[in-house]
Amino acid sequence: MAKRDFYATLEVARDASADDLKKAYRKLAMQYHPDRNPGDKQAEARFKEVNEAYDCLKDDQKRAAYDRFGHAAFEQGGAGNAGFDFSGAGGLGDIFDQMFGEFMGQRGGQGGRRRTRAGADIQTQLEIDLTQAFSGAKMQVRVPTRVACEACKGTGSADGQRAADTCQTCAGQGKVRAQQGFFVIERTCPTCGGLGRVIRNPCRVCQGAGTVQRERALQVSIPAGVEDGTRIRLAGEGEAGGQGAQNGDLYVHVAVRQHNLFHREGAHVFCEVPLRMTQAALGDTIEVPVIDGTREPLRIPPGTQNGAQFRLRGKGFSVLRSTTRGDMVVQAKVETPHNLTRRQRELLEEFEAEARGHAKGSPEHEGFFAKMKDFFEGRE
């Protein structure tokens, strides 16, 4: 079955920016994450497709290769069958080794560079709430990955001794040559994967690969002050390397859920607090919630207007790799009363009657109508 176009997989245009790719990836990864779709094989497959597409397109070099050659750029003999190997550890940089190795003395054989079947890096999504982002947390993630085969202890050999024969395809060199025009190009041997040898007696469980597919549960330490979109690297926790080779890394993309009281801008926290009209007019002292779970007294001065902001220093988020903290900004939201009793209405009508004759009591009100008067007089 043919692979879907990576751009179509992420549901973005081919000229999408890095930010657009990131937003699309986070949305789809969250939607199809296995933790949100337990037992749904289609969602799991879609999650893997999304990760594969983003892993390619987020890298400028890989994206350039994909835009030019499509999926063929990452297959053996890709790039239009030119013999380039984009799937090795060096990515596009290896093209130059392959094309000009003869001229630079980087020949095959025992003196050449051999690639091992190093484990692939994997990615997963972790969703936390704003209070966890503030204080930090230890979270568990479950990731489908390849782990070392227990039957052969990761050696790929049935006897667990890594007994191997020289690869017949590359004669032990780990590379094979292909000719393209006047270039002689070397690429990783497709039979032995660059090892120069093949397992003599392959393990029946892993078929000589040294790894099997499993789901792992891992603990992730979320640092205090982490921001939405942060990527955390767990070295060596990716896919196991084949036949004892080095493991890949696990990258955890952190998504922070919106909070019903607070919202964050950098290291600062914002909270909207409702005030009765009388509180705003007469002044008051209230308690406001703080992101750390405490309460803080706040003095509301008389005559506070809707939208007025009050700053509580050092009550915001910790700044990563710093001892400083941001501030908490409280924004006043003055409420207009409704469902008034008869007495309340009478009092407000008396207040309004008196306020009409005192411009100093409502400076913005009087200022607006003065401007409106000038506006209409200028048109007469």
ROKEPA-654514 format. One record per residue: residue in three letters; z, x, y of N, C-alpha, C in turn. Coordinates in steps of 0.001 Angstrom, whole numbers, plus 500000, padded with zeros to 6 digits. Layout:
ALAZXYZXYZXY
...
***
This chain:
MET500000500846498798500000500000500000500000500882501254
ALA499090500626502171498956501438503380500159501264504286
LYS500540502381504922501660502329505851501271501600507125
ARG502243500913507717502016500269509009501966501314510102
ASP501202501037511124501174501903512299502584502010512879
PHE503011503238513221504367503453513714504637502661515002
TYR503646502566515866503839501809517109504014500318516809
ALA503229499823515839503370498421515446504727498177514786
THR505194499163514027506507499042513379507612498868514411
LEU507536499634515513508545499543516570508235498467517609
GLU507061497815517448506661496721518332506562497179519789
VAL505902498347519973505694498880521315504224499266521471
ALA503803499446522725502444499904523002502338501401522735
ARG501117501897522559500923503315522250501306504217523417
ASP501319503664524631501705504478525791503175504256526169
ALA503968503733525247505380503449525530506123504725525903
SER507028504607526861507829505754527291508924506039526256
ALA509592507184526434510686507543525531511805506507525589
ASP512080505988526795513116504955526936512718503666526231
ASP511428503297526349510954502083525672511076502224524151
LEU510742503416523641510862503663522202512314503551521755
LYS513201504122522561514623504111522216515178502691522193
LYS514809501883523225515291500504523289514767499686522110
ALA513476499873521807512876499129520696513529499520519374
TYR513770500818519203514402501287517964515804500696517802
ARG516600500764518858517973500261518769517995498774518442
LYS517101498019519058517054496575518816516714496272517363
LEU515672496938516844515223496655515483516188497215514443
ALA516748498416514714517698499008513771518931498127513633
MET519369497556514741520528496668514693520188495381513937
GLN518965494881514145518543493627513513518435493762511998
TYR517915494912511526517645495052510089518649495955509374
HIS519736496342510043520703497238509419521257496604508135
PRO521378497402507046521876496860505765523232496189505862
ASP524097496660506773525413496033506909525306494607507429
ARG524252494320508181524045492967508706523225492102507753
ASN522601492741506780521755492002505835522078492418504404
PRO523309492212503957523691492660502610522845492005501525
GLY522316492852500645521528492346499532520093491988499866
ASP519682492121501124518323491772501546517438493014501430
LYS516663493108500363515821494278500124514720494413501173
GLN514194493287501651513145493350502676513693493922503975
ALA514910493508504348515529494039505565515807495527505405
GLU516232495945504204516507497365503955515233498190504079
ALA514135497652503515512855498354503610512381498435505056
ARG512575497348505790512175497330507208513017498330508006
PHE514304498424507689515192499372508366514703500806508158
LYS514289501114506940513780502456506647512480502717507408
GLU511598501708507478510346501859508225510615502148509699
VAL511553501401510274511888501580511689512433502980511944
ASN513303503457511058513862504805511208512789505876511089
GLU511878505694510118510809506671509929509898506722511152
ALA509563505540511688508680505484512850509322506138514065
TYR510605505830514299511266506389515481511474507894515327
ASP511786508339514123511995509762513882510740510562514230
CYS509590509976514006508331510642514346508043510568515838
LEU508079509361516407507609509161517777508567509684518839
LYS509840509876518504510783510401519501510553511891519740
ASP509897512563518781509610513993518893508222514168519512
ASP508145514845520652506876514959521374505786515611520536
GLN506147516652519780505139517338518974504656516452517827
LYS505601515828517140505207514944516037504387513765516553
ARG504781513233517725504049512106518283502617512495518633
ALA502452513709519191501098514179519525500245514296518272
ALA500852514815517196500115514929515937499763513553515381
TYR500723512625515458500473511279514931499388510570515744
ASP499420510719517073498411510077517918497013510576517585
ARG496922511826517153495609512397516864495139512117515446
PHE496079512267514484495661512193513081496238511018512306
GLY497168510250512930497779509139512222498700509632511118
HIS498875508823510067499789509178508982499320510416508224
ALA498029510720508297497503511883507583498117513183508076
ALA498644513167509310499241514385509867500468514825509100
PHE501097513913508360502342514232507684502204514175506176
GLU500990514247505693500740514257504262500156515600503860
GLN500259515925502585499676517177502119498179517159502390
GLY497685518263502964496268518318503291495914517406504415
GLY496892517088505309496664516136506387495808516708507479
ALA495876516048508652495101516427509829493631516480509499
GLY493160515383508902491736515314508616491330516261507510
ASN492234516495506493491968517392505379491712518810505834
ALA492318519196506950492139520551507449493098521522506784
GLY493975521037505906494885521919505210496167522177505950
PHE496437521500507062497685521690507806498805520961507101
ASP499993521546507156501177520928506556502167520604507655
PHE502201519330508085503105518911509147504470518531508609
SER504619518433507302505855517897506751506889518960506455
GLY506564520234506621507500521300506330508579521410507373
ALA509467522362507170510617522490508047510228522836509458
GLY509105523510509657508754523977510995507928523022511791
GLY507467521907511207506679520943511960505402521558512478
LEU505018521189513693503772521652514269503742523165514459
GLY504916523761514656504949525205514849504393525947513655
ASP504461525339512468503959526009511270502438526089511252
ILE501763525250512032500296525308512063499841526703512444
PHE500523527288513438500121528593513917500376529665512863
ASP501481529494512106501722530423511007500631530294509958
GLN500227529044509685499226528799508657497849529315509085
MET497506529122510369496184529489510854496051530997511077
PHE497126531614511622497017532995512045497881533950511224
GLY498421533445510095499270534286509270498569535544508792
GLU497274535444508475496540536597507986496466537686509043
PHE496318537255510316496163538220511396497487538856511783
MET498607538114511580499919538595512001500685539255510858
GLY500048539371509681500698540050508566501662539175507796
GLN501677537855508042502571536953507331501838536399506120
ARG501730537212505105500978536816503930501877536115502931
GLY501243535546501914502011534864500885502660535865499953
GLY502986535407498751503598536276497774505078536458498021
GLN505618537506497403507053537705497457507536538024498859
GLY506647538625499695507069538973501049506932537831502021
GLY506255536750501654506043535632502567507267534737502660
ARG507235533797503614508340532864503783508189531709502806
ARG509189531463502012509143530348501071510027529228501552
ARG509493528052501497510292526884501877510977526323500640
THR512207525910500799512897525182499749512834523702500089
ARG513181522896499082513144521458499318514422521034500035
ALA514543521443501286515729521092502080515812519579502234
GLY517059519065502241517243517627502377516795517124503737
ALA516290515914503778515812515325505032516987514840505882
ASP516802514878507196517767514254508099517619512738507995
ILE518710512024508096518667510563508060519398510012509278
GLN519125508747509606519717508111510768520292506751510378
THR521317506356511110521875505024510916522430504525512239
GLN522700503243512308523198502604513530524647502161513325
LEU525476502376514346526870501951514286527193501179515557
GLU527685499944515380528006499094516526529520499052516720
ILE529972499311517955531390499274518275531590498408519512
ASP532851498026519792533099497256521004533542498197522130
LEU533660497651523330533922498470524512535296499133524453
THR536285498437523888537617499035523811537638500218522841
GLN536843500159521769536735501291520856536029502461521533
ALA535034502151522362534364503208523115535327503863524094
PHE536272503079524621537245503622525574538237504556524885
SER538822504103523787539911504842523156539452505809522081
GLY538199505647521584537757506415520434538200505720519155
ALA537557506027518051537893505349516794537330506124515618
LYS537863505825514450537303506348513204536668505166512485
MET535372505251512267534615504146511684533949504605510392
GLN533688503637509519532996503940508273531568503410508334
VAL530631504224507899529234503797507799528789503945506349
ARG527899503066505929527334503138504589525845503404504745
VAL525367504467504114523971504864504276523326505066502906
PRO522146504490502700521388504781501485520733506152501649
THR520942507044500718520427508408500861520254509036499481
ARG519772510249499470519651511002498222520819511972498121
VAL521471511963496969522618512840496727522314513738495533
ALA523088514791495389522890515703494263523084514964492938
CYS522185515198492018522245514550490704523463515069489935
GLU524318514147489477525516514544488750525176515081487361
ALA524105514551486780523765514947485408523418516430485319
CYS522716516951486327522295518358486288522972519196487364
LYS523953518571488059524682519254489139523751519733490252
GLY522674518978490457521758519288491550520757520381491262
THR520769520927490037519856522026489726518447521534489390
GLY518340520285488939517053519751488498516731520080487056
SER517557520908486429517312521346485056518244520618484091
ALA517721520264482935518511519517481960519707520316481466
ASP519595521637481432520719522458480964521619522914482100
GLY521279522508483346522112522846484502522067524302484901
GLN521088525077484390521030526517484656519932526914485635
ARG519186525955486135518082526223487054517016527128486444
ALA516861527048485122515815527834484474514452527332484925
ALA513597528256485365512316527837485929511225528818485537
ASP509990528312485561508810529137485309508033529303486598
THR507236530340486657506379530565487814505388529415487951
CYS505245528927489164504313527821489413502889528291489164
GLN502154527541488346500789527911488022499811527608489163
THR500169526669490013499250526304491100499150527402492141
CYS500293527993492503500303529009493563500609530397493044
ALA500759530532491719501074531817491094502364532413491635
GLY503317531548491953504614532010492414504710532338493889
GLN503624532170494624503630532526496042504255531453496937
GLY504319530215496460504867529131497271503871528545498244
LYS502673529154498344501640528666499251500287528686498566
VAL499438527793499035498050527793498568497143527872499787
ARG495932528331499573495004528519500682493906527467500667
ALA493478527122501856492340526207502005491467526758503107
GLN490153526601502966489222527120503968488692525979504804
GLN488738526181506134488201525198507076487334525968508055
GLY486022525876507874485129526656508733485352528133508484
PHE485574528898509551485797530334509395487284530678509304
PHE488171529649509293489598529892509145489997529828507673
VAL490879530722507279491541530634505979492970530193506263
ILE493311529018505789494576528397506169495490528297504957
GLU496748528638505168497748528526504117498609527298504347
ARG498996526658503274499910525525503355500872525574502171
THR501951524819502277502944524777501213502331524246499921
CYS502679524888498830502156524466497526502641523055497214
PRO501723522120496905502132520736496627502831520575495279
THR502676521538494383503283521428493053504751521819493061
CYS505060522957493655506440523459493636507155523275494958
GLY506460522733495963507093522499497260507484523771497986
GLY506806524896497680507100526148498365508092527032497644
LEU508640526571496501509639527359495780509018528504494985
GLY507758528338494583507111529361493764507434529244492293
ARG508239528245491934508617528051490543508785526561490265
VAL508682526216489000508877524832488579509915524821487463
ILE510696523745487422511766523634486423511176523611485016
ARG511743524456484156511222524573482790511570523338481959
ASN512813522876482077513268521733481289513865520705482248
PRO513044519842482855513523518943483910514604517977483432
CYS515549517699484330516596516719484049515962515341483890
ARG516397514592482869515807513275482633516250512241483653
VAL517402512474484289517909511507485270517145511608486584
CYS516988512827487092516337513012488402514916513523488287
GLN514409513702487067513052514183486818512802515552487442
GLY513860516361487516513710517716488026513877517851489522
ALA514047516735490221514172516804491682515521517372492116
GLY516551517172491310517887517629491671518658516627492505
THR518002515532492896518659514500493704518305513111493179
VAL519202512156493452518970510753493087519352509871494272
GLN518823508662494290519101507727495385520441507023495164
ARG521312507076496177522611506413496120522989505909497518
GLU524012505075497572524583504673498855525907505392499038
ARG526098506015500200527316506760500482528091506084501603
ALA529422506174501509530296505704502583530874506934503277
LEU530665507026504583531101508191505346531941507753506534
GLN532898508574506916533725508283508079533173509023509296
VAL533068508297510399532547508865511637533635508807512707
SER533879509929513354534853509975514451534131509700515772
ILE534496508590516409533901508217517691534780508781518804
PRO534268509687519644535105510265520701535381509267521817
ALA536556509386522437536900508511523568535912508741524708
GLY535440507640525290534493507730526406533040507706525996
VAL532762507525524695531378507536524227530577506432524909
GLU529308506723525223528448505762525912527481505100524943
ASP526996503952525348525986503238524567524750504123524413
GLY524239504237523179523055505054522931523365506486522535
THR524639506865522501525009508229522103524623508482520646
ARG524164509695520365523823510079518988524825511127518506
ILE525482510840517373526480511740516801525881512394515553
ARG525971513716515493525401514460514358526498514850513374
LEU526286514514512104527171514942511026526399515965510192
ALA526691517229510431525945518299509770526161518261508260
GLY525054518375507518525120518439506063525380517126505367
GLU525418516016506118525692514712505510524427513873505344
GLY523272514502505484522012513797505258521633513835503792
GLU520336513807503519519893513837502126520196515190501506
ALA520575515162500229520831516402499498519528517160499304
GLY519616518488499386518427519300499147518098519368497672
GLY516826519379497370516394519436495986516711520773495342
GLN517159520754494110517426521945493314518371522906494038
GLY519419522338494633520451523158495255520151523624496661
ALA519069523171497257518730523589498619519676522937499631
GLN519578523367500872520472522899501933520315521403502194
ASN521433520744502471521396519316502807520861519098504218
GLY520338517907504459519953517525505805521166517026506583
ASP520943516545507778522014516041508641521918514524508769
LEU523047513914509104523087512478509388523276512286510887
TYR522431511463511493522545511145512913522953509677513046
VAL524085509464513707524617508115513894524359507696515340
HIS523576506643515528523285506115516856524316505025517182
VAL525053505223518253526149504323518616525660503266519608
ALA525881501995519260525581500876520155526901500208520536
VAL527110499986521838528355499398522333528114497942522713
ARG528874497035522084528727495611522373529252495273523768
GLN528709494218524362529202493746525647530579493122525476
HIS531409493254526512532771492731526484532835491466527332
ASN533754490540526987533828489280527730534648489393529023
LEU535329490535529237536083490721530473535546491870531329
PHE535146492957530671534790494168531392533313494504531189
HIS532753495184532170531476495847531933531543497241532537
ARG530765498135531957530881499553532272529656500053533022
GLU529903500922533994528838501643534684529272503100534780
GLY528744503927533876529177505309533817530621505378533362
ALA531459506060534147532878506162533802533699505049534428
HIS533076504195535234533809503143535929533741501820535159
VAL534806501040535267534902499729534621535000498663535705
PHE534251497572535529534257496475536492534821495216535836
CYS535639494496536595536232493255536096536221492229537227
GLU535685491042536947535640489969537939536858489066537734
VAL537647488860538811538880488082538717538778486851539616
PRO538966485637539062538899484427539882540147484272540759
LEU539957483822541984541066483547542910540935482125543431
ARG542078481445543510542043480140544165541794480339545661
MET541253479330546276540961479411547704542215479726548511
THR543336479139548108544592479383548836545076480813548631
GLN544896481377547434545279482769547195544485483705548095
ALA543183483437548191542328484290549012542680484162550490
ALA543017482953550925543301482724552341544687483243552730
LEU545697483005551895547074483346552237547508484711551724
GLY546779485254550739547185486502550114548102486248548935
ASP548183487216548019549008487043546831549093488392546104
THR549953488481545125549995489626544213549778489102542801
ILE548774489617542131548410489130540800548436490286539806
GLU548380489963538523548252490970537477546835490922536933
VAL546237492099536770544880492162536217544903492973534929
PRO544043492631533962543994493390532711543292494732532929
VAL543714495743532187543106497070532244542511497375530870
ILE541419498140530841540695498417529605541566499095528552
ASP542663499771528970543533500438527997544538499488527353
GLY544457498173527681545328497180527066546587496879527856
THR546752497481529031547922497220529869547566496242530985
ARG548545495930531824548323495080533000548705495878534242
GLU548042495578535333548287496303536566548456495308537720
PRO549556495426538515549698494540539676548671494879540747
LEU548143493838541382547126494021542432547451493112543606
ARG547557493697544780547853492919545986546554492402546596
ILE546498491087546786545361490438547435545742490176548896
PRO545096490842549844545464490638551250545003489269551760
PRO545689488704552756545257487419553343543835487519553894
GLY543091486444553724541725486407554242540709487114553357
THR541034487329552096540095487985551166538864487106550966
GLN537682487720551077536429486991550928535891487110549508
ASN535059486168549146534410486192547840533580487475547706
GLY533703488159546576532960489397546344533690490649546787
ALA534850490514547428535616491690547851536014492509546632
GLN535991493842546775536299494727545658537562495538545931
PHE538352495742544875539576496528544947539508497584543848
ARG539800498817544205539646499938543271540997500432542760
LEU541112500518541440542304501077540799541936502469540281
ARG542425503492540928542035504866540625542505505294539234
GLY541606505955538499541967506530537212542185505540536099
LYS541721504303536276541907503271535254540615502959534499
GLY539624503837534652538363503620533955538269504456532684
PHE537044504835532317536782505565531086537032507055531248
SER537394507691530156537451509150530130536031509692530215
VAL535874510804530890534582511480530968534527512485529825
LEU533471512393528992533363513275527835533429514741528261
ARG534141515528527463534327516958527702534935517231529077
SER535831516333529523536501516501530810537858515792530750
THR538768516214531622540086515568531683540125514444532706
THR539042514219533443539017513197534488538717511821533904
ARG539102510803534663538804509422534286538171508701535461
GLY537364507727535134536762506909536168537755505892536711
ASP537264504991537553538110503977538184537810502596537612
MET538721501673537874538478500266537566538269499532538887
VAL537200498776538969536876498026540176537055496538539887
VAL537972495908540655538231494477540514537475493746541620
GLN536659492791541227535873492027542202536402490599542282
ALA536707490168543500537266488833543707536179487765543616
LYS536485486690542905535592485541542818536381484315543286
VAL536178483965544547536940482872545154536359481540544693
GLU537230480694544127536789479414543574536981478281544583
THR536023477403544624536135476190545432536756475095544564
PRO537834474448545018538493473436544182537625472194544000
HIS537793471551542873537101470277542614538086469327541946
ASN537689468061541797538582467008541278539879466929542096
LEU539704466879543419540853466847544325541586465510544255
THR542911465581544441543668464334544619543448463833546047
ARG543875462595546299543694462029547642544440462870548685
ARG545682463268548351546472464051549291545828465412549584
GLN545309466073548519544651467360548709543422467219549606
ARG542678466151549397541498465938550224541888465729551689
GLU542961464948551923543411464703553293543817466005553974
LEU544533466855553239544962468133553812543771469020554148
LEU542774469055553257541597469876553521540785469328554693
GLU540731468006554836540010467417555966540717467746557281
GLU542064467731557252542812468110558448542569469583558792
PHE542556470409557740542322471836557963540923472061558544
GLU539925471353558010538548471514558490538418471064559931
ALA539096469977560276539028469474561655539591470499562631
GLU540685471129562254541283472131563128540454473417563161
ALA539868473787561987539104475032561908537854474997562767
ARG537292473812563004536079473712563806536300474215565231
GLY537531474123565691537789474557567061538319475965567169
HIS538394476679566045538916478041566077537907478988565423
ALA537044479553566253535987480430565741536551481692565109
LYS537712482133565613538277483375565098538713483225563632
GLY538935482004563197539375481788561821538252481927560817
SER537003481749561257535847481851560352534746482634561056
PRO534902483934561194533932484719561971532530484715561372
GLU532427484782560064531091484794559461530411483445559640
HIS531170482380559501530633481027559681530079480870561090
GLU530895481237562097530464481088563485529306482018563798
GLY529357483226563237528272484172563482526941483678562943
PHE526977483052561776525740482540561185525114481466562064
PHE525935480518562522525381479420563315524937479888564689
ALA525564480955565203525083481520566464523695482126566281
LYS523482482815565168522172483395564868521139482303564643
MET521537481224563967520619480124563723520197479456565039
LYS521171479328565974520865478737567280519851479592568022
ASP520065480916568018519116481818568681517736481740568042
PHE517701481589566725516426481528566009515590480323566459
PHE516223479141566527515492477946566910515147477897568404
GLU516056478442569229515769478474570654514584479377570965
GLY514412480430570194513279481315570390511952480699570018
ARG511962479562569307510719478905568913510356477738569825
GLU511271477380570723510999476230571594510191476649572829
***
